[in-house]
Amino acid sequence: MESLHTSNPGLDIGSRSESEQPDHALAWDTALSTLAAVLVYVAVKVTLDGRKHKVDVKVQLGTKFCEDYLRRLPAADWPRVIVVADGSCGESCSVLGLSSDYTVESCQAYGANATIERLDQRQVPTPEIRAHNLFFDLSAYGVEALREHRNPTAKPGFHLKIYGTFRNRYMALVCPASDTKMVRFLRHTANATIMKNIFHQSFNVYKTDIEPRLSDVTLHQLQCSRRLFEVQLSHRRVSAAYIDGDNVAVIVEGEAARVLNFDTGCGVNLGMRGLESLGTFIYSMATAVDQNDVLEALSAKMTHSKQVAHDFKCTGLSEAMYV
Ligand SMILES: Cc1cc2nc3c(=O)[nH]c(=O)nc-3n(C[C@H](O)[C@H](O)[C@H](O)COP(=O)(O)OP(=O)(O)OC[C@H]3O[C@@H](n4cnc5c(N)ncnc54)[C@H](O)[C@@H]3O)c2cc1C
């Protein structure tokens, strides 16, 4: 392994509103720095532990990963490794010919997200707040929650998380999949003010004491999902590949490999789980003696990637939200 490149073209991955961009940039930069740090660590470890020849490790920020970049990769006798980690909207995989097929799996839960932006508040990160077993009074809409609540067979209530900064508050609301009247109603209602009221009231009850309440006047600062949606994990069917002629192995990490349609507030953890097998993978590639070794390393990496998705489906939401 001669060199290791990471890149950051400063692309705008704008799946959320423009007003959130500064914080996106912060989150993205943090995630990218983490990835870069892990990659450099792994490369240096390979240098120290593996065959003791000199290795030139380069981290190139500000590089656009495109076809031209691939063409300019110098030829080498040993396999090169490309780690694609260009986020949920990245297109590097298609440049590299990796299929964009995803497996979409239900996490057996329904959720909704909300953001509150208050420009007069400080951009100070806050400890997350969690609240459990919440029930909402929807009797005004003809939903008798209390009767269900007393029914021992009814599923437990909602879990709420409040996180972010005082300026940019994020909220996640989730409940295990069930067919109670309340859940059915919140999944199908066409009245968007109901979810807004739920987030409004929940925020005022569970916020920290030192931040202002949301009032009817400031309610426009709250944006949220219109109704509950099924929480789903999408993960790539093919997360590793070998480009034969060029002797290049490609693996996909982070949200480019697996992504939720629900913001748990700790999405980086899912990406970090994928990186757990990166050290072994790069080591195996650096010490591969033939193509069989390379294919074995790629296959092990893909198995781990599938395992990460499977584990998240089984326990991910409960770790992120239910406890
Ligand atoms: C507003 C917001 C707040 C969040 N807060 C938290 C939080 O507090 N805690 C938490 O755990 N998670 C949080 N998340 C989620 C977290 O940001 C993501 O889970 C994480 O950033 C995913 O990391 P990633 O490296 O897969 O992708 P990204 O962070 O999206 O990084 C992808 C990088 O690839 C670059 N790129 C794109 N195309 C190319 C190309 N062709 N060539 C080269 N580079 C390219 C992009 O510019 C970007 O820098 C938050 C997300 C958002 C949107």
The ligand as an SDF file (V2000), in Angstrom:
LIG
                    3D

 53 58  0  0  0  0  0  0  0  0999 V2000
  -28.0740   18.5760   10.9140 C   0  0  0  0  0  0  0  0  0  0  0  0
  -27.4930   17.2540   11.2890 C   0  0  0  0  0  0  0  0  0  0  0  0
  -27.0760   17.0380   12.5970 C   0  0  0  0  0  0  0  0  0  0  0  0
  -26.5320   15.8170   12.9590 C   0  0  0  0  0  0  0  0  0  0  0  0
  -26.1250   15.6460   14.2420 N   0  0  0  0  0  0  0  0  0  0  0  0
  -25.5780   14.4680   14.6040 C   0  0  0  0  0  0  0  0  0  0  0  0
  -25.0920   14.2760   15.9300 C   0  0  0  0  0  0  0  0  0  0  0  0
  -25.1480   15.1600   16.7820 O   0  0  0  0  0  0  0  0  0  0  0  0
  -24.5500   13.0790   16.2390 N   0  0  0  0  0  0  0  0  0  0  0  0
  -24.4510   12.0770   15.3150 C   0  0  0  0  0  0  0  0  0  0  0  0
  -23.9570   11.0010   15.6460 O   0  0  0  0  0  0  0  0  0  0  0  0
  -24.8870   12.2380   14.0460 N   0  0  0  0  0  0  0  0  0  0  0  0
  -25.4360   13.4050   13.6690 C   0  0  0  0  0  0  0  0  0  0  0  0
  -25.8600   13.5800   12.3810 N   0  0  0  0  0  0  0  0  0  0  0  0
  -25.6980   12.4910   11.4210 C   0  0  0  0  0  0  0  0  0  0  0  0
  -24.2570   12.4950   10.9100 C   0  0  0  0  0  0  0  0  0  0  0  0
  -23.9230   13.7710   10.4260 O   0  0  0  0  0  0  0  0  0  0  0  0
  -24.1290   11.4720    9.7880 C   0  0  0  0  0  0  0  0  0  0  0  0
  -24.5280   10.2080   10.2890 O   0  0  0  0  0  0  0  0  0  0  0  0
  -22.6600   11.3840    9.3550 C   0  0  0  0  0  0  0  0  0  0  0  0
  -22.2160   12.6510    8.9620 O   0  0  0  0  0  0  0  0  0  0  0  0
  -22.4880   10.4170    8.1910 C   0  0  0  0  0  0  0  0  0  0  0  0
  -21.1180   10.3870    7.9100 O   0  0  0  0  0  0  0  0  0  0  0  0
  -20.5600    9.9740    6.4890 P   0  0  0  0  0  0  0  0  0  0  0  0
  -19.0740   10.1150    6.6110 O   0  0  0  0  0  0  0  0  0  0  0  0
  -21.1390    8.6930    6.0650 O   0  0  0  0  0  0  0  0  0  0  0  0
  -21.1370   11.0560    5.4560 O   0  0  0  0  0  0  0  0  0  0  0  0
  -21.0100   12.6430    5.4360 P   0  0  0  0  0  0  0  0  0  0  0  0
  -20.7540   13.1620    6.8000 O   0  0  0  0  0  0  0  0  0  0  0  0
  -22.1990   13.1200    4.6650 O   0  0  0  0  0  0  0  0  0  0  0  0
  -19.6680   12.9070    4.6210 O   0  0  0  0  0  0  0  0  0  0  0  0
  -19.5690   12.6930    3.2320 C   0  0  0  0  0  0  0  0  0  0  0  0
  -18.4430   13.5520    2.7080 C   0  0  0  0  0  0  0  0  0  0  0  0
  -18.1450   13.1340    1.3720 O   0  0  0  0  0  0  0  0  0  0  0  0
  -17.9620   14.2910    0.5730 C   0  0  0  0  0  0  0  0  0  0  0  0
  -18.2220   13.9290   -0.8340 N   0  0  0  0  0  0  0  0  0  0  0  0
  -19.4020   13.8640   -1.4990 C   0  0  0  0  0  0  0  0  0  0  0  0
  -19.1980   13.5240   -2.7860 N   0  0  0  0  0  0  0  0  0  0  0  0
  -17.8550   13.3610   -2.9420 C   0  0  0  0  0  0  0  0  0  0  0  0
  -17.0140   13.0180   -4.0610 C   0  0  0  0  0  0  0  0  0  0  0  0
  -17.4730   12.7610   -5.2750 N   0  0  0  0  0  0  0  0  0  0  0  0
  -15.6870   12.9480   -3.8380 N   0  0  0  0  0  0  0  0  0  0  0  0
  -15.1840   13.1890   -2.6060 C   0  0  0  0  0  0  0  0  0  0  0  0
  -15.9070   13.5210   -1.5220 N   0  0  0  0  0  0  0  0  0  0  0  0
  -17.2320   13.6000   -1.7010 C   0  0  0  0  0  0  0  0  0  0  0  0
  -18.9430   15.3130    1.1500 C   0  0  0  0  0  0  0  0  0  0  0  0
  -18.5590   16.6130    0.8350 O   0  0  0  0  0  0  0  0  0  0  0  0
  -18.8020   15.0420    2.6510 C   0  0  0  0  0  0  0  0  0  0  0  0
  -17.7710   15.7710    3.2370 O   0  0  0  0  0  0  0  0  0  0  0  0
  -26.4040   14.7840   12.0000 C   0  0  0  0  0  0  0  0  0  0  0  0
  -26.8180   15.0030   10.6730 C   0  0  0  0  0  0  0  0  0  0  0  0
  -27.3630   16.2160   10.3270 C   0  0  0  0  0  0  0  0  0  0  0  0
  -27.7840   16.4390    8.8930 C   0  0  0  0  0  0  0  0  0  0  0  0
  1  2  1  0
  2  3  1  0
  2 52  2  0
  3  4  2  0
  4  5  1  0
  4 50  1  0
  5  6  2  0
  6  7  1  0
  6 13  1  0
  7  8  2  0
  7  9  1  0
  9 10  1  0
 10 11  2  0
 10 12  1  0
 12 13  2  0
 13 14  1  0
 14 15  1  0
 14 50  1  0
 15 16  1  0
 16 17  1  0
 16 18  1  0
 18 19  1  0
 18 20  1  0
 20 21  1  0
 20 22  1  0
 22 23  1  0
 23 24  1  0
 24 25  2  0
 24 26  1  0
 24 27  1  0
 27 28  1  0
 28 29  2  0
 28 30  1  0
 28 31  1  0
 31 32  1  0
 32 33  1  0
 33 34  1  0
 33 48  1  0
 34 35  1  0
 35 36  1  0
 35 46  1  0
 36 37  1  0
 36 45  1  0
 37 38  2  0
 38 39  1  0
 39 40  1  0
 39 45  2  0
 40 41  1  0
 40 42  2  0
 42 43  1  0
 43 44  2  0
 44 45  1  0
 46 47  1  0
 46 48  1  0
 48 49  1  0
 50 51  2  0
 51 52  1  0
 52 53  1  0
M  END
$$$$
